[in-house]
Amino acid sequence: EKQLAKVVERAVTPLMNAQAIPGMAGGGIF
């Protein structure tokens, strides 16, 4: 479970940094 969390975090963080869209970041991911 911990490894999964790290993989997801590494996958999501770059996307958040590259294209910080409040709508997709707030509604889509969270």
N, C-alpha and C positions, 0 to 999 in steps of 0.2 A: 504494500500500500504506500509505503514511504517513497519507494522508487517511482511508482506511478505518479505521485504528487510532484516529484522533482521533474519528471519528464514533461508533465503537463505545464508546469511552471516555466520550464525552459522554452516550451513551444509557444506559450501565450505571451510571455514577457516581451520578446522581440516584436510581436505583432502589435502589442500595446504601444511600444516605443516608436515603431515605424509609422503606424497610422492610428493616431489617438483620436478616435471618433467616439464622442460621448454616447451617442445613440447605440452603436454596436457594442462598445465596451461595457456600457451599463446594462443594456437590455439583452444583448446577445449572449455575452459570456457569463455575466452575473445575473 
